[in-house]
């Protein structure tokens, strides 16, 4: 009897263990890797074989344990493909917390989707995507992919860290290549505290790391790639959509780019050439000619994304843009360049990493296929004017925060050149607020203000004139969230694209702005330009911090108090001068019924050591408190 029971026990145990992989059990994850983590990369193994200038294969295995719902964003069950990038194998298997198999997915289970961005008219890029909905947490997903491609221009960078709130148990990358192709690499932040093993031979290189704990994102932290280790790769001899290329330096790369991607696109129809020359007339100044052409392109064309051709890198023919009236950044920039060329004005097709939220440079010491956007550069004497050719509303020569302050590549017939786009300093990014308001006996506010915004402050504001009235009012209520019961009575705008200035004239009211306390009225004198943001306090900060753009705010407001009231208490002014910026506010009594609020705030761009974070936080905290300091008035 005992023998029968024992046999049944082992049979049940064997059946329950079938399909179970103990190495995927979450019990095997060290506690240190679970701390602060939404997901754990149990294994990331990538093998790249480059057998020729036009042949590369990539095999990858990614094992990810998702600890909670927030970790789903790190489950990248997705692989792109096109006519020159083939998915040879793709499969995935889900396991529960104990490592028991839940379900296996083959290629047929992956959705074939377009990777068009919603704006694309043409795109030949597609992807296989597994839409997985978990039934429980934690779970582990194994994702395996094999790729073959003739495009060797793009070799994905490698980092041992997958992002914030993700820990790494084991990760590795190996690249094997033909020595005559010359594999270049650029290691960034490898001197940091993350242990990385590297093995390099004449025809291969490998990196690996283990047991890297998850990191929390801290406020004002620099870009991820400015903090964590990352290595970039590129071949000096590569292939891009059946076109062979060379990139030993930027001059050589730029020459290849022009000859292979631009030179055969420049034809402009004869009737358009005549039209442009008629518009220009007797004008000889190249800048004024460029303004005429830029306006012509803005009025004639519109932006659409086109992801076909040489990897999405070769622009449409200029004559096709002329005929169709649309194009993507490449097409519209190249079209503008070609129009200028027909009237003898030189300009350069310019490759850039564009982003409103962060400035990302082309690496000036690492020539390779980089960038995600194209603008036009107009050389004038020793200066450069930047043109954003995809916008129908952007002022001539104003690039805004989409492409400012970063390294870009000028593509010239004689070769490429890395230069830096315009840096808008705190002396450029100015906003000036002037006006007045009165407080009634009931504590209501009635006033008029004028706001003038320049440079990047202009960039932030000039879009208001194209909003609906409803959205304009909603925007102002958010902007002046410190004023309860705000009513916008009148709105007038003046957009001056020549001086890059945007002016807002407002009439506004607010019931009960001043708090009535026992017959006394309390209210913040600085009603319209409060800086309320205070960075988070950290007991121990780990990373440096960055102020990515500087700016200046100036305010001059006169405040009228009702007849029969006197000032019982008035806040003191304050002046602060720090390495982060300057702040001064004054509350000046002009007469018994009128007070002037004068304020100036300058915030400087900078990259600062973590040891200075608390000083900056206290600087901002003091400003926030002072901006909101209140006056007390009472009946005489």
C-alpha positions as CSV (number, residue, x, y, z in Angstrom):
1,X,0.0,0.0,0.0
2,X,2.8,2.4,0.9
3,X,4.6,1.6,-2.3
4,X,1.4,2.4,-4.3
5,X,1.0,5.8,-2.5
6,X,4.7,6.6,-3.1
7,X,4.4,5.7,-6.8
8,X,1.3,7.9,-7.2
9,X,3.1,10.8,-5.5
10,X,6.0,10.7,-7.9
11,X,3.6,10.4,-10.8
12,X,1.7,13.5,-9.7
13,X,5.0,15.3,-9.0
14,X,6.3,14.4,-12.5
15,X,3.1,15.6,-14.2
16,X,3.1,18.9,-12.3
17,X,6.7,19.4,-13.1
18,X,6.2,18.9,-16.8
19,X,6.6,22.2,-18.7
20,X,8.2,23.8,-15.6
21,X,11.6,25.5,-15.9
22,X,13.0,26.1,-12.4
23,X,15.5,28.7,-13.7
24,X,12.5,31.0,-14.6
25,X,11.0,30.8,-11.1
26,X,10.9,34.2,-9.5
27,X,12.3,32.5,-6.4
28,X,15.7,32.6,-8.1
29,X,15.7,36.4,-8.4
30,X,17.9,37.9,-5.7
31,X,16.0,40.3,-3.4
32,X,18.4,43.1,-4.4
33,X,17.2,42.9,-8.0
34,X,13.5,43.1,-7.0
35,X,14.0,46.3,-5.0
36,X,12.7,49.4,-6.9
37,X,12.0,47.2,-9.9
38,X,8.8,46.8,-12.0
39,X,10.6,44.2,-14.2
40,X,13.8,42.1,-14.1
41,X,15.8,41.2,-17.3
42,X,16.7,37.7,-16.4
43,X,18.6,37.2,-19.6
44,X,19.4,39.3,-22.6
45,X,21.6,37.6,-25.1
46,X,22.3,39.1,-28.5
47,X,24.6,37.7,-31.2
48,X,25.4,39.7,-34.3
49,X,27.2,38.1,-37.3
50,X,28.3,40.4,-40.1
51,X,29.5,38.2,-42.8
52,X,29.9,40.9,-45.5
53,X,29.2,44.5,-46.3
54,X,25.7,43.5,-47.3
55,X,24.9,40.6,-44.9
56,X,24.1,40.7,-41.2
57,X,22.2,38.3,-39.0
58,X,21.0,38.9,-35.5
59,X,19.9,36.3,-32.9
60,X,18.5,37.4,-29.6
61,X,17.0,35.8,-26.6
62,X,15.3,38.1,-24.0
63,X,13.9,36.6,-20.7
64,X,11.9,39.2,-18.8
65,X,10.1,38.8,-15.5
66,X,7.3,41.3,-15.1
67,X,6.7,41.9,-11.4
68,X,3.7,44.2,-11.7
69,X,1.5,46.0,-14.2
70,X,3.9,48.9,-14.6
71,X,6.5,46.4,-15.8
72,X,4.5,45.6,-18.9
73,X,6.1,48.6,-20.7
74,X,9.4,46.7,-20.6
75,X,7.9,43.7,-22.4
76,X,8.9,44.5,-26.0
77,X,7.3,41.6,-27.9
78,X,7.9,43.3,-31.3
79,X,10.1,43.0,-34.3
80,X,10.2,45.2,-37.4
81,X,10.8,44.0,-40.9
82,X,10.8,45.1,-44.6
83,X,12.0,43.9,-47.9
84,X,15.6,44.0,-46.8
85,X,15.1,42.9,-43.3
86,X,13.6,39.4,-42.9
87,X,12.3,37.7,-39.7
88,X,13.6,34.2,-39.9
89,X,12.3,33.1,-36.5
90,X,10.1,34.6,-33.8
91,X,8.5,32.9,-30.9
92,X,7.7,33.5,-27.2
93,X,6.7,31.5,-24.1
94,X,5.1,32.7,-20.9
95,X,5.8,31.2,-17.5
96,X,4.2,31.7,-14.2
97,X,5.9,32.7,-10.9
98,X,7.2,29.2,-10.3
99,X,8.5,28.7,-13.8
100,X,5.6,26.6,-15.1
101,X,4.8,27.1,-18.7
102,X,1.5,29.0,-19.3
103,X,1.5,29.3,-23.1
104,X,3.7,29.1,-26.1
105,X,3.4,31.5,-29.1
106,X,4.6,30.8,-32.6
107,X,5.0,33.2,-35.6
108,X,1.3,32.7,-36.5
109,X,0.3,34.2,-33.2
110,X,2.1,37.5,-33.8
111,X,0.1,40.2,-35.5
112,X,1.5,41.7,-38.8
113,X,1.1,45.4,-38.4
114,X,2.2,48.6,-40.2
115,X,4.6,50.8,-38.3
116,X,3.3,53.9,-40.0
117,X,3.2,56.8,-37.6
118,X,-0.3,58.1,-38.4
119,X,1.0,60.7,-40.8
120,X,2.6,58.5,-43.4
121,X,1.3,58.4,-46.9
122,X,3.7,55.7,-47.9
123,X,5.5,53.2,-45.7
124,X,7.0,49.8,-46.5
125,X,8.0,49.1,-42.9
126,X,6.0,46.5,-41.0
127,X,6.3,44.6,-37.7
128,X,5.3,41.4,-36.0
129,X,3.7,42.1,-32.6
130,X,2.4,39.9,-29.8
131,X,-0.4,41.4,-27.9
132,X,-0.1,39.6,-24.6
133,X,-2.5,40.1,-21.7
134,X,-1.2,38.6,-18.5
135,X,-3.6,36.7,-16.2
136,X,-1.4,37.0,-13.1
137,X,1.7,38.7,-11.7
138,X,4.6,38.1,-11.6
139,X,5.2,36.2,-14.8
140,X,8.1,35.6,-17.1
141,X,8.3,35.9,-20.8
142,X,10.9,34.3,-23.1
143,X,11.2,36.1,-26.4
144,X,13.4,34.7,-29.2
145,X,14.1,36.3,-32.6
146,X,16.4,35.7,-35.6
147,X,16.8,38.4,-38.2
148,X,18.7,38.5,-41.5
149,X,19.3,41.9,-43.3
150,X,21.3,43.4,-46.1
151,X,21.3,46.7,-44.3
152,X,24.5,46.9,-42.3
153,X,24.3,50.7,-41.7
154,X,22.5,50.2,-38.5
155,X,23.9,48.2,-35.6
156,X,21.9,48.7,-32.4
157,X,23.7,50.2,-29.5
158,X,24.1,48.2,-26.3
159,X,23.5,49.1,-22.7
160,X,23.5,46.8,-19.7
161,X,20.6,48.8,-18.3
162,X,17.2,48.5,-19.8
163,X,15.8,51.7,-18.2
164,X,14.7,53.1,-14.9
165,X,12.9,50.7,-12.5
166,X,14.3,47.7,-14.3
167,X,17.1,45.5,-12.9
168,X,19.3,43.2,-15.0
169,X,20.3,39.7,-13.9
170,X,22.4,38.8,-17.0
171,X,23.0,40.6,-20.2
172,X,25.5,40.1,-23.1
173,X,26.3,41.1,-26.6
174,X,28.6,39.5,-29.1
175,X,29.5,40.9,-32.6
176,X,31.5,38.9,-35.1
177,X,32.6,40.7,-38.2
178,X,34.9,40.7,-41.2
179,X,38.0,42.6,-40.3
180,X,38.1,44.5,-43.7
181,X,34.7,46.1,-42.8
182,X,36.3,47.9,-39.8
183,X,33.9,47.9,-36.9
184,X,34.0,51.2,-34.9
185,X,32.7,51.5,-31.4
186,X,32.2,54.4,-28.9
187,X,31.9,53.6,-25.2
188,X,30.1,56.2,-23.0
189,X,30.0,56.2,-19.2
190,X,32.0,53.1,-19.0
191,X,34.0,54.7,-16.2
192,X,30.9,54.6,-14.0
193,X,30.2,52.1,-11.2
194,X,28.6,49.5,-13.4
195,X,30.9,46.4,-13.8
196,X,31.1,45.5,-17.5
197,X,33.3,42.7,-18.9
198,X,34.7,43.1,-22.4
199,X,36.5,40.6,-24.6
200,X,37.9,41.8,-28.0
201,X,39.7,40.1,-30.8
202,X,40.6,41.1,-34.3
203,X,37.2,40.0,-35.6
204,X,34.9,40.0,-32.7
205,X,33.9,42.0,-29.6
206,X,31.6,41.1,-26.7
207,X,30.3,42.8,-23.6
208,X,28.5,41.3,-20.6
209,X,27.2,42.4,-17.2
210,X,25.4,40.7,-14.3
211,X,23.3,41.7,-11.3
212,X,22.6,45.3,-11.9
213,X,20.0,46.7,-9.5
214,X,17.1,48.9,-10.7
215,X,17.5,52.7,-10.4
216,X,14.7,55.2,-9.7
217,X,14.4,58.2,-11.9
218,X,15.2,61.4,-10.1
219,X,13.8,64.8,-10.9
220,X,15.9,66.9,-13.3
221,X,18.1,64.0,-14.1
222,X,19.9,64.2,-17.4
223,X,19.0,62.0,-20.3
224,X,19.4,58.2,-19.7
225,X,22.3,58.0,-22.1
226,X,24.1,60.7,-20.2
227,X,24.1,58.7,-17.0
228,X,24.3,55.0,-17.8
229,X,26.8,53.0,-19.8
230,X,26.1,52.6,-23.5
231,X,28.2,51.6,-26.5
232,X,27.5,52.6,-30.1
233,X,28.7,50.6,-33.1
234,X,29.1,51.4,-36.8
235,X,30.9,49.9,-39.9
236,X,33.2,52.1,-41.9
237,X,32.0,50.2,-45.0
238,X,28.3,49.5,-44.9
239,X,25.2,49.0,-47.1
240,X,21.9,50.9,-46.9
241,X,19.1,49.5,-49.0
242,X,21.4,48.1,-51.7
243,X,23.6,51.3,-51.8
244,X,27.2,50.8,-50.5
245,X,28.5,53.5,-48.2
246,X,31.7,54.8,-46.5
247,X,31.9,56.5,-43.1
248,X,35.5,56.7,-41.9
249,X,34.9,60.4,-41.0
250,X,32.2,63.0,-41.4
251,X,33.7,64.6,-44.4
252,X,33.7,61.3,-46.3
253,X,30.3,60.4,-45.1
254,X,28.8,63.7,-46.1
255,X,30.2,63.4,-49.6
256,X,28.8,59.9,-49.9
257,X,25.5,61.1,-48.6
258,X,25.3,63.9,-51.2
259,X,26.4,61.8,-54.1
260,X,24.3,58.8,-53.3
261,X,21.1,60.3,-51.8
262,X,20.8,63.9,-53.0
263,X,22.6,64.6,-56.3
264,X,20.0,62.9,-58.6
265,X,17.0,64.5,-56.9
266,X,17.6,68.2,-57.8
267,X,15.6,68.8,-61.0
268,X,13.0,71.6,-60.8
269,X,10.4,72.0,-63.6
270,X,11.1,74.9,-65.9
271,X,7.8,76.6,-65.3
272,X,8.5,76.6,-61.5
273,X,11.9,78.0,-62.1
274,X,10.3,80.9,-64.0
275,X,7.7,81.4,-61.3
276,X,10.4,81.6,-58.6
277,X,12.5,84.1,-60.6
278,X,9.4,86.3,-61.1
279,X,8.7,86.3,-57.4
280,X,12.3,87.3,-56.6
281,X,12.4,90.0,-59.2
282,X,15.4,92.3,-58.8
283,X,16.2,91.1,-55.2
284,X,19.9,90.4,-54.7
285,X,20.2,89.8,-51.0
286,X,20.4,86.0,-50.5
287,X,18.6,86.2,-47.2
288,X,15.7,88.1,-48.7
289,X,15.6,85.6,-51.6
290,X,15.5,82.8,-49.1
291,X,12.6,84.4,-47.3
292,X,10.6,84.6,-50.6
293,X,11.4,80.9,-51.4
294,X,10.6,79.8,-47.8
295,X,7.2,81.5,-47.9
296,X,6.5,79.9,-51.3
297,X,7.3,76.5,-50.0
298,X,5.1,77.1,-46.8
299,X,2.2,78.2,-48.9
300,X,2.5,75.5,-51.6
301,X,3.3,72.3,-49.6
302,X,2.3,70.4,-46.6
303,X,4.1,67.8,-44.5
304,X,3.4,64.1,-44.6
305,X,5.7,61.2,-43.6
306,X,7.1,59.0,-46.3
307,X,9.0,56.0,-45.1
308,X,10.1,54.4,-48.4
309,X,13.2,54.6,-50.6
310,X,16.7,54.1,-49.2
311,X,15.7,53.2,-45.7
312,X,13.6,56.4,-45.4
313,X,16.8,58.4,-45.9
314,X,16.6,59.4,-49.6
315,X,14.2,62.3,-50.3
316,X,11.6,62.3,-53.0
317,X,12.6,63.9,-56.3
318,X,12.2,67.6,-56.1
319,X,10.1,67.6,-59.2
320,X,7.7,65.2,-57.6
321,X,7.3,67.4,-54.5
322,X,6.7,70.3,-56.9
323,X,3.9,68.3,-58.7
324,X,2.3,66.7,-55.6
325,X,2.6,69.5,-53.1
326,X,3.6,67.4,-50.2
327,X,6.6,65.6,-48.7
328,X,8.3,64.6,-45.5
329,X,11.1,66.5,-43.8
330,X,13.7,65.1,-46.3
331,X,11.5,65.9,-49.3
332,X,10.5,69.5,-48.2
333,X,14.0,70.4,-47.1
334,X,15.5,69.1,-50.3
335,X,12.9,70.8,-52.4
336,X,13.6,74.2,-50.7
337,X,17.3,73.6,-51.2
338,X,16.8,72.9,-54.9
339,X,14.6,75.9,-55.4
340,X,17.3,78.1,-53.9
341,X,19.9,76.5,-56.0
342,X,18.1,77.4,-59.2
343,X,18.4,81.1,-58.2
344,X,22.0,80.9,-57.1
345,X,21.6,80.7,-53.4
346,X,23.6,78.0,-51.6
347,X,22.1,76.0,-48.7
348,X,22.8,72.7,-47.0
349,X,20.7,69.7,-46.4
350,X,21.2,69.2,-42.6
351,X,20.7,66.0,-40.6
352,X,19.7,66.4,-36.9
353,X,18.3,64.5,-33.9
354,X,15.0,66.5,-33.3
355,X,13.2,66.4,-30.1
356,X,11.2,69.0,-28.1
357,X,12.0,67.5,-24.7
358,X,15.7,66.8,-24.9
359,X,18.7,67.9,-26.9
360,X,20.5,65.0,-28.5
361,X,23.7,65.5,-30.4
362,X,25.1,63.8,-33.5
363,X,28.3,62.4,-32.1
364,X,31.0,64.6,-33.7
365,X,33.7,62.0,-33.3
366,X,31.7,59.0,-34.5
367,X,30.8,59.2,-38.2
368,X,27.8,56.9,-39.0
369,X,24.2,57.0,-40.1
370,X,22.6,59.1,-37.3
371,X,19.7,61.5,-36.9
372,X,15.9,61.4,-37.2
373,X,15.1,64.7,-38.9
374,X,16.3,67.1,-41.6
375,X,16.4,70.9,-41.7
376,X,18.0,73.4,-44.1
377,X,21.0,75.6,-43.3
378,X,21.6,78.8,-45.1
379,X,25.2,80.1,-44.9
380,X,25.3,83.9,-44.8
381,X,28.8,85.5,-44.4
382,X,30.1,83.7,-41.3
383,X,26.7,83.0,-39.9
384,X,24.2,80.2,-40.3
385,X,20.4,80.5,-40.6
386,X,18.3,77.5,-39.8
387,X,15.1,76.7,-41.7
388,X,12.4,74.3,-40.5
389,X,10.9,73.3,-43.8
390,X,8.1,71.1,-42.5
391,X,6.1,73.9,-40.8
392,X,3.6,76.1,-42.6
393,X,3.7,78.6,-39.6
394,X,7.2,78.7,-38.3
395,X,8.9,82.1,-38.8
396,X,11.8,82.2,-41.2
397,X,15.1,81.5,-39.5
398,X,13.5,80.4,-36.2
399,X,14.0,76.7,-35.3
400,X,12.5,76.7,-31.8
401,X,13.3,74.0,-29.2
402,X,12.9,71.1,-31.7
403,X,16.4,71.4,-33.1
404,X,18.2,74.1,-31.1
405,X,21.5,73.7,-29.2
406,X,22.8,70.4,-30.8
407,X,25.3,69.0,-33.2
408,X,24.1,68.6,-36.7
409,X,25.6,67.4,-40.0
410,X,25.8,69.8,-43.0
411,X,25.7,67.7,-46.2
412,X,27.8,69.5,-48.8
413,X,28.9,68.3,-52.3
414,X,32.5,68.4,-51.1
415,X,31.8,66.6,-47.8
416,X,30.1,66.7,-44.5
417,X,30.7,69.0,-41.6
418,X,29.5,68.9,-37.9
419,X,28.3,72.2,-36.6
420,X,26.1,73.3,-33.6
421,X,22.7,74.9,-34.0
422,X,21.7,78.1,-32.3
423,X,21.9,78.2,-28.5
424,X,19.0,80.2,-27.0
425,X,20.3,81.6,-23.7
426,X,18.5,83.1,-20.7
427,X,19.1,86.5,-22.3
428,X,17.1,85.3,-25.4
429,X,14.3,83.4,-23.8
430,X,12.5,86.4,-22.3
431,X,8.9,86.9,-21.1
432,X,7.8,90.3,-19.9
433,X,4.5,90.8,-18.1
434,X,3.1,94.3,-17.5
435,X,-0.3,95.6,-16.4
436,X,-2.5,96.4,-13.5
437,X,-5.3,95.0,-11.4
438,X,-7.6,96.3,-8.7
439,X,-9.1,94.6,-5.7
440,X,-12.7,95.5,-4.8
441,X,-14.1,95.7,-1.3
442,X,-15.5,92.2,-1.9
443,X,-12.0,90.8,-2.7
444,X,-12.7,90.5,-6.4
445,X,-9.9,91.1,-8.9
446,X,-10.3,93.1,-12.1
447,X,-7.3,93.7,-14.4
448,X,-5.5,94.0,-17.7
449,X,-2.1,92.5,-18.5
450,X,0.2,92.3,-21.5
451,X,2.6,89.4,-22.0
452,X,5.5,89.6,-24.5
453,X,7.3,86.4,-25.2
454,X,10.6,86.1,-27.2
455,X,12.8,83.3,-28.6
456,X,11.9,79.9,-27.0
457,X,9.2,81.6,-24.9
458,X,7.7,82.7,-28.2
459,X,7.9,79.1,-29.3
460,X,5.8,78.0,-26.3
461,X,3.1,80.6,-26.7
462,X,2.5,81.5,-30.4
463,X,0.4,78.4,-30.9
464,X,-2.4,80.0,-28.8
465,X,-3.6,82.0,-31.7
466,X,-4.7,78.9,-33.5
467,X,-6.6,77.4,-30.6
468,X,-10.3,77.6,-30.3
469,X,-11.7,80.2,-27.9
470,X,-12.6,77.4,-25.5
471,X,-9.1,76.0,-25.5
472,X,-7.6,79.4,-25.1
473,X,-9.6,80.0,-21.9
474,X,-8.8,76.5,-20.6
475,X,-5.1,77.2,-21.3
476,X,-5.2,80.5,-19.3
477,X,-7.0,78.9,-16.4
478,X,-4.2,76.3,-16.2
479,X,-1.5,78.9,-16.6
480,X,-3.0,81.0,-13.8
481,X,-4.1,78.1,-11.6
482,X,-3.3,80.2,-8.5
483,X,-6.3,82.4,-9.3
484,X,-9.6,80.8,-8.4
485,X,-12.8,81.7,-10.3
486,X,-10.8,83.3,-13.1
487,X,-12.8,84.7,-16.0
488,X,-11.1,85.8,-19.2
489,X,-13.1,88.8,-20.6
490,X,-11.0,89.7,-23.6
491,X,-8.1,88.1,-25.5
492,X,-6.0,89.8,-28.2
493,X,-2.9,88.5,-29.9
494,X,-0.1,90.0,-32.0
495,X,2.3,87.6,-33.6
496,X,5.4,89.3,-35.1
497,X,7.3,86.6,-37.0
498,X,10.0,89.1,-38.1
499,X,11.1,90.0,-34.5
500,X,10.0,86.6,-33.1
501,X,7.7,88.2,-30.5
502,X,4.3,87.1,-29.5
503,X,2.1,89.5,-27.5
504,X,-0.9,88.6,-25.5
505,X,-3.3,91.3,-24.2
506,X,-5.8,90.1,-21.6
507,X,-8.7,91.5,-19.6
508,X,-9.6,89.3,-16.7
509,X,-11.6,89.1,-13.5
510,X,-11.7,86.7,-10.6
511,X,-14.3,86.6,-7.9
512,X,-13.0,86.3,-4.4
513,X,-9.3,86.4,-5.3
514,X,-8.6,88.1,-1.9
515,X,-9.5,85.9,1.0
516,X,-11.8,87.7,3.5
517,X,-10.8,86.9,7.1
518,X,-12.7,88.8,9.7
519,X,-13.1,91.9,7.5
520,X,-9.5,91.7,6.4
521,X,-8.5,90.9,2.8
522,X,-5.5,88.6,2.2
523,X,-4.0,88.1,-1.3
524,X,-0.8,87.4,-3.1
525,X,0.4,90.6,-4.8
526,X,2.2,88.6,-7.5
527,X,-0.9,87.3,-9.2
528,X,0.3,86.6,-12.7
529,X,3.9,85.2,-12.7
530,X,4.2,82.8,-9.8
531,X,6.9,80.1,-10.0
532,X,5.3,77.4,-8.0
533,X,7.4,74.4,-9.0
534,X,9.7,73.1,-6.3
535,X,11.9,70.1,-7.1
536,X,11.4,67.0,-5.0
537,X,13.6,66.6,-1.8
538,X,15.8,63.6,-1.7
539,X,17.4,62.2,1.5
540,X,20.3,60.9,-0.7
541,X,20.5,61.9,-4.3
542,X,22.3,59.6,-6.7
543,X,22.5,61.4,-10.0
544,X,23.6,64.8,-11.3
545,X,20.9,67.2,-12.4
546,X,20.5,69.4,-15.5
547,X,18.7,72.6,-16.4
548,X,18.4,72.1,-20.1
549,X,17.4,75.7,-21.1
550,X,17.7,79.0,-19.4
551,X,15.1,81.8,-19.4
552,X,14.3,85.2,-18.0
553,X,10.9,86.4,-16.6
554,X,10.2,90.1,-15.8
555,X,7.1,91.5,-14.3
556,X,5.9,95.0,-13.5
557,X,2.3,95.1,-12.2
558,X,0.5,97.9,-10.4
559,X,-2.1,96.9,-7.8
560,X,-4.9,99.1,-6.6
561,X,-6.6,98.6,-3.3
562,X,-10.1,99.8,-2.6
563,X,-10.8,103.2,-1.0
564,X,-11.2,103.1,2.7
565,X,-8.7,100.3,3.1
566,X,-5.2,100.5,4.5
567,X,-2.2,98.1,4.4
568,X,-1.9,96.2,7.7
569,X,1.0,94.0,6.6
570,X,3.0,93.9,3.4
571,X,5.6,91.2,2.4
572,X,9.2,92.2,2.2
573,X,11.1,92.1,-1.0
574,X,13.9,89.6,-1.7
575,X,17.0,89.4,-3.8
576,X,18.9,86.1,-4.5
577,X,22.0,85.7,-6.6
578,X,23.2,82.1,-7.1
579,X,25.1,80.0,-9.7
580,X,21.7,78.7,-10.8
581,X,20.2,82.1,-11.5
582,X,19.0,85.4,-10.1
583,X,15.7,86.4,-8.4
584,X,14.5,89.8,-7.2
585,X,11.1,90.9,-6.2
586,X,10.0,94.3,-4.8
587,X,6.7,95.5,-3.4
588,X,6.8,99.3,-3.7
589,X,4.2,101.6,-2.2
590,X,3.4,104.2,-4.8
591,X,0.6,105.9,-2.8
592,X,-1.9,104.8,-0.1
593,X,-4.0,103.0,-2.7
594,X,-1.4,101.7,-5.1
595,X,1.4,99.2,-4.8
596,X,3.9,98.1,-7.5
597,X,5.1,94.5,-7.8
598,X,8.4,94.3,-9.7
599,X,10.0,91.0,-10.3
600,X,12.8,89.5,-12.2
601,X,13.8,85.8,-12.4
602,X,16.7,84.4,-14.3
603,X,17.3,80.6,-14.6
604,X,20.6,79.5,-16.1
605,X,21.2,76.5,-18.3
606,X,23.6,74.1,-16.7
607,X,24.8,70.6,-15.8
608,X,25.4,70.3,-12.0
609,X,26.8,67.7,-9.6
610,X,24.4,66.0,-7.3
611,X,26.0,67.7,-4.3
612,X,24.4,71.0,-5.5
613,X,20.9,69.7,-6.0
614,X,19.7,70.7,-2.5
615,X,21.0,74.2,-2.9
616,X,19.0,74.5,-6.2
617,X,15.9,73.0,-4.6
618,X,16.1,75.5,-1.8
619,X,16.6,78.3,-4.3
620,X,13.4,77.3,-6.1
621,X,11.5,76.7,-2.8
622,X,12.4,80.2,-1.6
623,X,11.1,81.7,-4.9
624,X,7.9,79.8,-4.7
625,X,7.2,80.9,-1.1
626,X,8.1,84.5,-1.8
627,X,6.1,84.7,-5.1
628,X,3.0,83.6,-3.1
629,X,3.6,85.9,-0.1
630,X,0.5,87.8,0.8
631,X,-0.5,91.3,1.7
632,X,-3.1,92.1,4.4
633,X,-5.4,95.1,4.0
634,X,-8.2,96.2,6.3
635,X,-10.7,98.9,6.5
636,X,-9.4,102.1,8.0
